[in-house]
Amino acid sequence: LLLFLGVTILRSAAGRLSSVSPKPVSETPKIALEKLKHAVASFQFTDEEKLNRTNVQDINKSLRAYIGTLLGISNEAAQSVTTSDFFNYDTQKRLTDEISTTARAVLKQIDTVVYGRQIKKEMVNTILQGIEDIIKQTSPMFAKR
């Protein structure tokens, strides 16, 4: 019993004496935007269905991370929440109705592509155009900060 108590006291003392590890730097909207732009720019539609699906999923992750940073939610929450519930996190109305509407439409289109049977180039082009619209609509937000 004394040995157990001694070990417990030593562990708690060591915990207080050791320095606190710094918290990881969270992703800023500008960093997330650059990742999104890179994912969009590197996308090339091919005849390989699997590669196209993977690339669209990468764009989906980047878009969710970007919108999540604008909403002030963690990347984990942005990636795990369903598309229909995604904008319920915008309780402080950080995004305009126009941005929310465009982003909601693009996320639904991505879901259709990712979970659909076939990826068509026209669908992907519509998604990419929607993402460009989101980027144009949200870039003035950085000038305010």
MIDO-104610 format. One record per residue: residue number from 1; residue in three letters; x, y, z of N, C-alpha, C, O in turn. Coordinates in Angstrom, 2 decimals. Layout:
N
R, drenza, lumvex, npx, npy, npz, capx, capy, capz, cpx, cpy, cpz, opx, opy, opz
R, NUM, ALA, X, Y, Z, X, Y, Z, X, Y, Z, X, Y, Z
...
// end
This chain:
145
R, drenza, lumvex, npx, npy, npz, capx, capy, capz, cpx, cpy, cpz, opx, opy, opz
R, 1, LEU, 0.82, -1.19, 0.00, 0.00, 0.00, 0.00, 0.87, 1.25, 0.00, 0.59, 2.20, -0.74
R, 2, LEU, 1.91, 1.26, 0.83, 2.83, 2.39, 0.87, 3.56, 2.56, -0.46, 3.77, 3.68, -0.94
R, 3, LEU, 3.94, 1.45, -1.03, 4.62, 1.51, -2.33, 3.70, 2.10, -3.39, 4.14, 2.93, -4.19
R, 4, PHE, 2.45, 1.70, -3.40, 1.48, 2.23, -4.36, 1.28, 3.74, -4.15, 1.26, 4.49, -5.12
R, 5, LEU, 1.14, 4.17, -2.91, 0.97, 5.59, -2.62, 2.21, 6.40, -3.01, 2.11, 7.51, -3.52
R, 6, GLY, 3.39, 5.81, -2.76, 4.63, 6.48, -3.13, 4.74, 6.69, -4.63, 5.15, 7.76, -5.08
R, 7, VAL, 4.38, 5.68, -5.40, 4.42, 5.79, -6.86, 3.42, 6.84, -7.34, 3.72, 7.62, -8.24
R, 8, THR, 2.24, 6.85, -6.75, 1.20, 7.81, -7.13, 1.66, 9.24, -6.85, 1.47, 10.13, -7.68
R, 9, ILE, 2.27, 9.46, -5.68, 2.75, 10.80, -5.33, 3.87, 11.23, -6.26, 3.91, 12.39, -6.69
R, 10, LEU, 4.77, 10.33, -6.59, 5.87, 10.66, -7.51, 5.35, 11.02, -8.90, 5.86, 11.95, -9.53
R, 11, ARG, 4.37, 10.30, -9.37, 3.80, 10.59, -10.69, 3.14, 11.97, -10.71, 3.31, 12.73, -11.67
R, 12, SER, 2.40, 12.29, -9.68, 1.73, 13.60, -9.66, 2.74, 14.73, -9.54, 2.57, 15.78, -10.14
R, 13, ALA, 3.80, 14.51, -8.75, 4.84, 15.53, -8.62, 5.58, 15.70, -9.94, 5.90, 16.83, -10.34
R, 14, ALA, 5.86, 14.62, -10.62, 6.55, 14.70, -11.91, 5.67, 15.41, -12.93, 6.17, 16.15, -13.78
R, 15, GLY, 4.38, 15.18, -12.86, 3.46, 15.84, -13.78, 3.44, 17.34, -13.57, 3.34, 18.10, -14.54
R, 16, ARG, 3.53, 17.79, -12.32, 3.52, 19.22, -12.03, 4.85, 19.87, -12.39, 4.88, 21.04, -12.78
R, 17, LEU, 5.93, 19.14, -12.28, 7.25, 19.70, -12.56, 7.57, 19.75, -14.05, 8.32, 20.63, -14.50
R, 18, SER, 7.02, 18.84, -14.80, 7.33, 18.82, -16.24, 6.59, 19.95, -16.93, 5.51, 20.37, -16.51
R, 19, SER, 7.19, 20.45, -18.00, 6.58, 21.56, -18.73, 5.37, 21.06, -19.52, 5.32, 19.91, -19.95
R, 20, VAL, 4.42, 21.93, -19.70, 3.23, 21.60, -20.45, 3.57, 21.67, -21.93, 4.15, 22.65, -22.41
R, 21, SER, 3.21, 20.62, -22.65, 3.50, 20.62, -24.08, 2.60, 21.64, -24.76, 1.42, 21.75, -24.42
R, 22, PRO, 3.13, 22.38, -25.72, 2.33, 23.39, -26.39, 1.22, 22.75, -27.20, 1.38, 21.66, -27.75
R, 23, LYS, 0.10, 23.44, -27.28, -1.01, 22.95, -28.08, -0.65, 23.08, -29.56, 0.01, 24.04, -29.96
R, 24, PRO, -1.09, 22.13, -30.36, -0.79, 22.24, -31.79, -1.48, 23.47, -32.38, -2.59, 23.85, -31.98
R, 25, VAL, -0.81, 24.06, -33.33, -1.36, 25.24, -33.98, -2.56, 24.81, -34.81, -2.47, 23.90, -35.64
R, 26, SER, -3.66, 25.48, -34.58, -4.84, 25.12, -35.36, -4.76, 25.76, -36.73, -4.07, 26.76, -36.94
R, 27, GLU, -5.47, 25.18, -37.64, -5.43, 25.65, -39.02, -6.22, 26.95, -39.15, -7.35, 27.06, -38.66
R, 28, THR, -5.62, 27.91, -39.79, -6.30, 29.19, -40.02, -7.07, 29.11, -41.33, -6.79, 28.25, -42.17
R, 29, PRO, -8.02, 30.00, -41.52, -8.75, 29.99, -42.79, -7.83, 30.19, -44.00, -8.07, 29.61, -45.06
R, 30, LYS, -6.80, 31.00, -43.84, -5.89, 31.22, -44.98, -5.14, 29.95, -45.35, -4.97, 29.65, -46.53
R, 31, ILE, -4.68, 29.20, -44.34, -3.99, 27.94, -44.61, -4.95, 26.95, -45.26, -4.60, 26.29, -46.23
R, 32, ALA, -6.15, 26.86, -44.71, -7.15, 25.94, -45.28, -7.51, 26.34, -46.71, -7.73, 25.49, -47.57
R, 33, LEU, -7.57, 27.65, -46.96, -7.87, 28.12, -48.31, -6.77, 27.72, -49.28, -7.06, 27.29, -50.40
R, 34, GLU, -5.53, 27.84, -48.87, -4.42, 27.44, -49.74, -4.47, 25.94, -50.04, -4.21, 25.52, -51.17
R, 35, LYS, -4.80, 25.14, -49.03, -4.92, 23.70, -49.25, -6.06, 23.39, -50.22, -5.94, 22.51, -51.08
R, 36, LEU, -7.16, 24.12, -50.07, -8.30, 23.93, -50.97, -7.92, 24.31, -52.40, -8.21, 23.57, -53.34
R, 37, LYS, -7.27, 25.45, -52.56, -6.84, 25.88, -53.90, -5.90, 24.85, -54.51, -5.99, 24.56, -55.71
R, 38, HIS, -5.00, 24.30, -53.71, -4.06, 23.29, -54.21, -4.81, 22.02, -54.64, -4.50, 21.44, -55.68
R, 39, ALA, -5.78, 21.60, -53.84, -6.55, 20.39, -54.19, -7.33, 20.59, -55.48, -7.40, 19.69, -56.31
R, 40, VAL, -7.90, 21.79, -55.65, -8.65, 22.08, -56.87, -7.71, 22.17, -58.07, -8.00, 21.63, -59.14
R, 41, ALA, -6.59, 22.86, -57.90, -5.65, 23.05, -59.01, -5.01, 21.73, -59.45, -4.70, 21.56, -60.63
R, 42, SER, -4.80, 20.82, -58.52, -4.13, 19.57, -58.86, -5.10, 18.51, -59.42, -4.66, 17.44, -59.83
R, 43, PHE, -6.40, 18.80, -59.43, -7.36, 17.83, -59.92, -7.32, 17.76, -61.45, -7.41, 18.78, -62.14
R, 44, GLN, -7.18, 16.56, -61.94, -7.23, 16.30, -63.38, -8.20, 15.15, -63.59, -7.98, 14.05, -63.08
R, 45, PHE, -9.27, 15.38, -64.35, -10.24, 14.32, -64.62, -9.59, 13.29, -65.53, -9.03, 13.64, -66.57
R, 46, THR, -9.68, 12.02, -65.13, -9.08, 10.95, -65.93, -10.14, 9.90, -66.25, -11.30, 10.02, -65.86
R, 47, ASP, -9.72, 8.88, -66.95, -10.60, 7.77, -67.26, -10.67, 6.77, -66.10, -11.48, 5.84, -66.13
R, 48, GLU, -9.83, 6.97, -65.09, -9.80, 6.08, -63.93, -10.80, 6.53, -62.88, -10.61, 7.56, -62.23
R, 49, GLU, -11.85, 5.77, -62.73, -12.94, 6.11, -61.79, -12.42, 6.23, -60.36, -12.79, 7.15, -59.63
R, 50, LYS, -11.57, 5.30, -59.96, -11.07, 5.28, -58.57, -10.24, 6.52, -58.27, -10.37, 7.11, -57.20
R, 51, LEU, -9.39, 6.92, -59.20, -8.55, 8.11, -59.02, -9.41, 9.37, -58.95, -9.17, 10.25, -58.11
R, 52, ASN, -10.40, 9.46, -59.82, -11.31, 10.61, -59.79, -12.05, 10.69, -58.46, -12.18, 11.77, -57.88
R, 53, ARG, -12.52, 9.56, -57.97, -13.25, 9.53, -56.71, -12.34, 9.96, -55.55, -12.77, 10.71, -54.67
R, 54, THR, -11.10, 9.48, -55.55, -10.14, 9.86, -54.51, -9.86, 11.36, -54.55, -9.80, 12.01, -53.51
R, 55, ASN, -9.69, 11.90, -55.75, -9.42, 13.33, -55.88, -10.61, 14.17, -55.43, -10.43, 15.21, -54.80
R, 56, VAL, -11.82, 13.73, -55.75, -13.02, 14.46, -55.31, -13.13, 14.38, -53.79, -13.53, 15.35, -53.15
R, 57, GLN, -12.79, 13.24, -53.21, -12.81, 13.12, -51.74, -11.79, 14.06, -51.10, -12.05, 14.63, -50.05
R, 58, ASP, -10.62, 14.22, -51.73, -9.61, 15.15, -51.22, -10.13, 16.59, -51.27, -9.92, 17.38, -50.34
R, 59, ILE, -10.80, 16.92, -52.35, -11.40, 18.26, -52.48, -12.47, 18.44, -51.41, -12.57, 19.51, -50.81
R, 60, ASN, -13.27, 17.40, -51.17, -14.31, 17.45, -50.16, -13.70, 17.73, -48.77, -14.20, 18.57, -48.03
R, 61, LYS, -12.63, 17.02, -48.45, -11.96, 17.22, -47.15, -11.43, 18.64, -47.04, -11.59, 19.28, -46.00
R, 62, SER, -10.81, 19.13, -48.09, -10.25, 20.49, -48.06, -11.35, 21.54, -47.95, -11.21, 22.50, -47.20
R, 63, LEU, -12.45, 21.34, -48.68, -13.56, 22.30, -48.63, -14.19, 22.30, -47.24, -14.49, 23.36, -46.70
R, 64, ARG, -14.41, 21.12, -46.67, -14.99, 21.04, -45.33, -14.06, 21.68, -44.30, -14.53, 22.37, -43.39
R, 65, ALA, -12.76, 21.46, -44.44, -11.81, 22.08, -43.50, -11.86, 23.60, -43.62, -11.85, 24.31, -42.61
R, 66, TYR, -11.91, 24.10, -44.85, -11.94, 25.55, -45.07, -13.21, 26.17, -44.50, -13.15, 27.14, -43.75
R, 67, ILE, -14.36, 25.60, -44.85, -15.61, 26.16, -44.34, -15.66, 26.01, -42.81, -16.16, 26.89, -42.11
R, 68, GLY, -15.15, 24.90, -42.32, -15.10, 24.70, -40.87, -14.29, 25.77, -40.15, -14.69, 26.23, -39.08
R, 69, THR, -13.15, 26.16, -40.74, -12.35, 27.22, -40.11, -13.10, 28.55, -40.14, -12.99, 29.35, -39.21
R, 70, LEU, -13.86, 28.79, -41.20, -14.65, 30.02, -41.27, -15.76, 30.02, -40.21, -16.12, 31.06, -39.67
R, 71, LEU, -16.30, 28.83, -39.94, -17.36, 28.70, -38.94, -16.81, 28.64, -37.52, -17.54, 28.84, -36.55
R, 72, GLY, -15.51, 28.37, -37.41, -14.90, 28.27, -36.08, -15.06, 26.90, -35.44, -15.05, 26.79, -34.21
R, 73, ILE, -15.22, 25.85, -36.26, -15.33, 24.51, -35.70, -14.06, 23.73, -36.02, -13.32, 24.08, -36.94
R, 74, SER, -13.82, 22.68, -35.27, -12.62, 21.88, -35.46, -12.69, 21.12, -36.78, -13.76, 20.88, -37.33
R, 75, ASN, -11.53, 20.75, -37.26, -11.45, 19.98, -38.49, -12.14, 18.63, -38.32, -12.81, 18.14, -39.24
R, 76, GLU, -11.98, 18.03, -37.14, -12.62, 16.74, -36.88, -14.14, 16.85, -37.00, -14.78, 15.99, -37.60
R, 77, ALA, -14.69, 17.92, -36.43, -16.14, 18.11, -36.52, -16.55, 18.38, -37.96, -17.57, 17.85, -38.43
R, 78, ALA, -15.78, 19.19, -38.67, -16.10, 19.52, -40.06, -16.08, 18.28, -40.95, -16.89, 18.17, -41.87
R, 79, GLN, -15.16, 17.35, -40.67, -15.06, 16.15, -41.50, -16.12, 15.12, -41.14, -16.54, 14.33, -42.00
R, 80, SER, -16.57, 15.10, -39.89, -17.44, 14.02, -39.45, -18.93, 14.35, -39.52, -19.76, 13.43, -39.59
R, 81, VAL, -19.28, 15.61, -39.51, -20.70, 15.98, -39.51, -21.30, 15.74, -40.89, -20.63, 15.89, -41.91
R, 82, THR, -22.58, 15.38, -40.91, -23.24, 15.15, -42.20, -23.43, 16.48, -42.92, -23.45, 17.54, -42.30
R, 83, THR, -23.57, 16.40, -44.22, -23.74, 17.60, -45.02, -24.99, 18.37, -44.60, -24.99, 19.60, -44.56
R, 84, SER, -26.07, 17.65, -44.30, -27.31, 18.32, -43.93, -27.19, 19.06, -42.60, -27.89, 20.05, -42.38
R, 85, ASP, -26.32, 18.59, -41.70, -26.14, 19.24, -40.40, -24.98, 20.22, -40.36, -24.79, 20.92, -39.36
R, 86, PHE, -24.20, 20.28, -41.42, -22.96, 21.05, -41.42, -23.18, 22.51, -41.03, -22.43, 23.06, -40.21
R, 87, PHE, -24.17, 23.13, -41.60, -24.37, 24.57, -41.38, -25.15, 24.88, -40.10, -25.37, 26.05, -39.78
R, 88, ASN, -25.56, 23.85, -39.38, -26.15, 24.07, -38.06, -25.09, 24.60, -37.09, -25.44, 25.17, -36.05
R, 89, TYR, -23.82, 24.42, -37.42, -22.73, 24.91, -36.57, -22.51, 26.42, -36.73, -21.79, 27.03, -35.95
R, 90, ASP, -23.14, 27.01, -37.73, -22.99, 28.44, -37.96, -24.00, 29.22, -37.12, -24.84, 29.95, -37.64
R, 91, THR, -23.90, 29.04, -35.81, -24.86, 29.67, -34.90, -24.66, 31.17, -34.81, -25.60, 31.91, -34.51
R, 92, GLN, -23.45, 31.64, -35.07, -23.16, 33.07, -34.99, -23.30, 33.76, -36.34, -22.98, 34.93, -36.48
R, 93, LYS, -23.80, 33.02, -37.33, -24.01, 33.55, -38.68, -22.76, 34.23, -39.23, -22.78, 35.39, -39.65
R, 94, ARG, -21.66, 33.48, -39.20, -20.39, 34.00, -39.71, -20.37, 34.04, -41.23, -19.64, 34.82, -41.84
R, 95, LEU, -21.19, 33.18, -41.84, -21.26, 33.15, -43.30, -22.54, 33.83, -43.76, -23.58, 33.71, -43.11
R, 96, THR, -22.45, 34.53, -44.87, -23.65, 35.16, -45.42, -24.57, 34.07, -45.97, -24.14, 32.93, -46.17
R, 97, ASP, -25.81, 34.42, -46.20, -26.76, 33.46, -46.75, -26.32, 32.98, -48.13, -26.50, 31.81, -48.48
R, 98, GLU, -25.74, 33.88, -48.89, -25.27, 33.52, -50.24, -24.16, 32.48, -50.18, -24.17, 31.51, -50.93
R, 99, ILE, -23.19, 32.70, -49.28, -22.08, 31.74, -49.13, -22.61, 30.40, -48.63, -22.22, 29.35, -49.14
R, 100, SER, -23.49, 30.44, -47.64, -24.06, 29.20, -47.10, -24.81, 28.42, -48.16, -24.68, 27.20, -48.24
R, 101, THR, -25.59, 29.11, -48.95, -26.37, 28.45, -50.01, -25.45, 27.81, -51.03, -25.65, 26.66, -51.42
R, 102, THR, -24.44, 28.55, -51.47, -23.50, 28.02, -52.46, -22.74, 26.83, -51.89, -22.61, 25.80, -52.55
R, 103, ALA, -22.24, 26.98, -50.67, -21.46, 25.89, -50.06, -22.32, 24.66, -49.82, -21.86, 23.54, -50.04
R, 104, ARG, -23.54, 24.85, -49.39, -24.45, 23.72, -49.16, -24.69, 22.97, -50.48, -24.69, 21.74, -50.52
R, 105, ALA, -24.90, 23.72, -51.56, -25.13, 23.10, -52.87, -23.91, 22.32, -53.33, -24.03, 21.21, -53.85
R, 106, VAL, -22.72, 22.90, -53.14, -21.49, 22.22, -53.57, -21.26, 20.95, -52.76, -20.89, 19.92, -53.31
R, 107, LEU, -21.47, 21.02, -51.44, -21.28, 19.83, -50.62, -22.26, 18.72, -51.00, -21.90, 17.54, -50.99
R, 108, LYS, -23.49, 19.08, -51.34, -24.47, 18.08, -51.78, -24.05, 17.46, -53.11, -24.20, 16.26, -53.33
R, 109, GLN, -23.52, 18.30, -54.00, -23.05, 17.79, -55.29, -21.87, 16.83, -55.09, -21.77, 15.80, -55.75
R, 110, ILE, -20.99, 17.19, -54.17, -19.85, 16.30, -53.87, -20.35, 14.97, -53.34, -19.87, 13.91, -53.74
R, 111, ASP, -21.32, 15.01, -52.42, -21.90, 13.77, -51.89, -22.47, 12.92, -53.02, -22.29, 11.70, -53.03
R, 112, THR, -23.15, 13.56, -53.96, -23.72, 12.83, -55.09, -22.63, 12.16, -55.91, -22.78, 11.02, -56.34
R, 113, VAL, -21.52, 12.87, -56.12, -20.42, 12.30, -56.90, -19.72, 11.18, -56.13, -19.47, 10.11, -56.68
R, 114, VAL, -19.41, 11.44, -54.86, -18.66, 10.46, -54.08, -19.46, 9.18, -53.86, -18.93, 8.08, -53.96
R, 115, TYR, -20.75, 9.33, -53.55, -21.56, 8.15, -53.24, -22.35, 7.64, -54.42, -23.09, 6.66, -54.29
R, 116, GLY, -22.21, 8.27, -55.57, -22.91, 7.82, -56.77, -22.18, 6.68, -57.44, -21.09, 6.27, -57.02
R, 117, ARG, -22.79, 6.18, -58.47, -22.21, 5.05, -59.19, -21.12, 5.48, -60.15, -20.13, 4.78, -60.34
R, 118, GLN, -21.31, 6.62, -60.77, -20.39, 7.05, -61.81, -20.07, 8.52, -61.64, -20.94, 9.32, -61.28
R, 119, ILE, -18.81, 8.86, -61.89, -18.40, 10.26, -61.82, -18.35, 10.80, -63.24, -17.63, 10.28, -64.09
R, 120, LYS, -19.12, 11.85, -63.48, -19.13, 12.46, -64.80, -18.38, 13.78, -64.75, -18.42, 14.50, -63.76
R, 121, LYS, -17.70, 14.05, -65.84, -16.87, 15.25, -65.92, -17.70, 16.52, -65.71, -17.23, 17.47, -65.07
R, 122, GLU, -18.90, 16.55, -66.24, -19.75, 17.73, -66.10, -20.08, 18.00, -64.63, -20.12, 19.15, -64.20
R, 123, MET, -20.31, 16.93, -63.88, -20.61, 17.08, -62.45, -19.41, 17.66, -61.71, -19.55, 18.53, -60.85
R, 124, VAL, -18.24, 17.15, -62.05, -17.02, 17.63, -61.39, -16.77, 19.09, -61.76, -16.38, 19.89, -60.91
R, 125, ASN, -17.00, 19.44, -63.01, -16.82, 20.84, -63.43, -17.76, 21.77, -62.69, -17.38, 22.88, -62.33
R, 126, THR, -19.00, 21.31, -62.44, -19.96, 22.10, -61.68, -19.47, 22.30, -60.25, -19.59, 23.39, -59.69
R, 127, ILE, -18.92, 21.25, -59.67, -18.38, 21.34, -58.30, -17.21, 22.32, -58.26, -17.15, 23.18, -57.38
R, 128, LEU, -16.30, 22.20, -59.20, -15.13, 23.08, -59.23, -15.55, 24.54, -59.41, -14.96, 25.43, -58.80
R, 129, GLN, -16.55, 24.78, -60.25, -17.05, 26.14, -60.44, -17.68, 26.66, -59.15, -17.49, 27.82, -58.79
R, 130, GLY, -18.42, 25.81, -58.46, -19.01, 26.20, -57.19, -17.96, 26.54, -56.15, -18.13, 27.49, -55.38
R, 131, ILE, -16.88, 25.79, -56.13, -15.79, 26.06, -55.18, -15.13, 27.39, -55.52, -14.79, 28.17, -54.62
R, 132, GLU, -14.94, 27.66, -56.80, -14.39, 28.96, -57.21, -15.30, 30.10, -56.74, -14.82, 31.14, -56.30
R, 133, ASP, -16.61, 29.90, -56.84, -17.56, 30.91, -56.36, -17.43, 31.11, -54.85, -17.47, 32.24, -54.37
R, 134, ILE, -17.28, 30.01, -54.12, -17.12, 30.12, -52.66, -15.85, 30.90, -52.33, -15.86, 31.76, -51.44
R, 135, ILE, -14.78, 30.61, -53.04, -13.51, 31.31, -52.79, -13.67, 32.80, -53.06, -13.21, 33.63, -52.28
R, 136, LYS, -14.33, 33.14, -54.17, -14.55, 34.56, -54.50, -15.42, 35.24, -53.45, -15.17, 36.39, -53.08
R, 137, GLN, -16.44, 34.54, -52.97, -17.36, 35.12, -52.00, -16.73, 35.28, -50.62, -17.06, 36.21, -49.88
R, 138, THR, -15.81, 34.37, -50.27, -15.23, 34.43, -48.93, -13.95, 35.24, -48.85, -13.53, 35.61, -47.75
R, 139, SER, -13.30, 35.54, -49.98, -12.04, 36.29, -49.89, -12.18, 37.66, -49.27, -11.24, 38.09, -48.60
R, 140, PRO, -13.28, 38.39, -49.43, -13.40, 39.67, -48.72, -13.41, 39.52, -47.19, -13.14, 40.48, -46.48
R, 141, MET, -13.72, 38.33, -46.70, -13.74, 38.13, -45.25, -12.34, 38.29, -44.65, -12.21, 38.67, -43.49
R, 142, PHE, -11.31, 38.01, -45.44, -9.95, 38.12, -44.93, -9.50, 39.57, -44.84, -8.64, 39.90, -44.03
R, 143, ALA, -10.07, 40.43, -45.65, -9.69, 41.84, -45.61, -10.16, 42.50, -44.31, -9.56, 43.46, -43.84
R, 144, LYS, -11.26, 41.97, -43.73, -11.79, 42.51, -42.50, -10.95, 42.16, -41.30, -10.94, 42.89, -40.31
R, 145, ARG, -10.23, 41.04, -41.37, -9.51, 40.53, -40.19, -8.13, 41.11, -40.08, -7.40, 40.78, -39.15
// end
